[in-house]
Amino acid sequence: WILFESALVCFFLNMDDETEVHTTDAGASDTFPQQAGALKKGGFVCIKDRPCKIVEISTSKTGKHGHAKAHIVAIDIFTEKKMEELCPTSHNMTVPFVNRTEYQLLDMTSDGFLNLLTDGGDEKNDVKIPGGDLGKRMQEGFDAGKNLNVTILKAMKEEAVAQISEAKD
């Protein structure tokens, strides 16, 4: 097996000296491992299988018989819930791949979804209108006729509006 352009490729030589090629998708992962001691404030980590942004991290010194420990305080990037984890600095933790993408807001539908325009000119209609202050500010700006850009945060097959800004013409 050979990893070739994000696909696993297996070459077989059959009895007729003809090469058969079999491929399979290597699969993109939503996360990657990283040592707890290498995590930094402002970075991302998974706590209780939720993608979180680290707001505070401290390490304790090794004890007589133990490992140095990392105390991580983080905020869930989608629910804004505070999470904490205590882990030896030498152990691996799961870190999510987090993508930020900016879209132009076209419409806010009555069924609670945003109608967004991608850079490629395609429409994206599967993002919910955010609740709270962010949703209120978005609705007010849209009702006032402002040209708004919406930043979407995506991690671990979940996505949500992270911020809004007025488009620069």
N, C-alpha and C positions, 0 to 999 in steps of 0.2 A: 504494500500500500504506500502511496506517495501523496503528500498534501500538495495540491496544485491549484492555485487561484481559488482558495476557499472551498475546494471539493476534494474528497478523498478519491484517488484514482488507483485502480488495481489493474495491472497488466497481466494477461495470461497468454501463454504461447500454447496453441493447441497442436494436435498431431500433424496438421497440414502446414505447419510453420506459418500460420496466419496469426496475427496478434489480435486478441479480443480485448477491448477496453470496457471496464465496468466503472461507473462513477456513482457516488452517493454524496448528498449534501453534508458538508461538515457541520452545519448548524451554527448560528450565531448565539452566543451566550448573553444573558442579561447582566451577568455579574462576573467578577474575577476575584481571586484571593489576594490579600495583602496582609503583611504582618501588622499586628496591633501597634507595635512600637513605631511603625513608619507612617501611621495615620496623622493627619494634621488638622488643626482648626480650619473650618471653611471647606474641608473636603467632605466626601460622602462615605457612608457605611450602612450596612444593613443590620438593624437591630430587630429581633423578633420577626424576621422575614419582611421588614418594611424598609424602603429606601429613606435614609435620614441624612440631614446635613449636620456636621459636627459643629457645635457651638462652644464646647469646652472639652479639653482633654488634659489630663494630668497623669504623671507616672509616679509610682511609689518605688522606693528602693527595695532591693532584694532583702528578704528576711534571712534568718539563720539557715533555714532549710527550703526556702521557696524561690519563686521567680519574681522579677519586677512585674508590677501589675499596671495596666492602663485603665484609668477611670474615664469613660467616654460619656459625655452628655450631648445628646443630639435631638433635633426636631424633625419629625416625619415631614417630608417635603410635600405630601398631599393632604394630610389631616392636621398638620401643625401641632401634633401631640408630642409632648416631651418624653424622651426615652433615655434610659441609662443602661450602661453595660460595664462590667468589670471583667477584664480579661488579661491573662499573662501577655506581656509584650512580645514574647517569642511565638505566640500562637497566631495562626492565620484567621482573619475575619473576612467576611464577604463584603465586597464593595460593588455597588451598582454602577453600570454605565448610565450616565445621565446626559440627555440631549436637550439643548435649548434651540427652539426654532421660532422664527418670527413670521407672522402671517398678517395680511391686511384684513380687517374686519369689514365684511360686506353687509351682514344682516344679523339680527338677534331674533330667532324665530319664537313663535308663541308657544311651541312645545318645549322650550327650555334649552335649545341648542344654538351654537354659533355657526354662522355661515362664513367661512374664511377662504381667502385666496392665497394659494401657494406662489412661490417665486416662478414656478413653471407655468402658471396660469390655470392650474386645476383648482377645483373647489374641494374644501374639506368641511364636512358637515357633522362630524361625530364627537365634537367637544362640547361638554355641557357649559352653560352659563354659570360662572362662579357665584357662590353665595357671599354674604357679608358685604363689607365695604368695597371690595374689588368689583363685585358684580354691580353694586349700586353706582360706583363711579363710571363703570363701563356703560351702563344704561343711560346715565345722565349725559355723557359725552356723545353717545350715539344719537340720542334724542335731540341734542343741540346741533347735530349735523357735522360734528368733527370727524375728520379722517383719522381713524385709530389703527394702530398696530397692536397685535396681541402676541405675547411671548408664551409659548407652550413648553412646559417641562415634561419630558417623557423618560420614564425609568420602569423597568420590570413590567412591561406590557400595560402600564398605566400612564395616563397623561392628564394634565390639568393646566389651566391658565395660571401663569406665574406672575405676569405683570401686563399692564397696558401702557401705551405711550401714544402721544399725538404724532402722526406721520409728518415727516419733514418733506415738503414739496420740492 
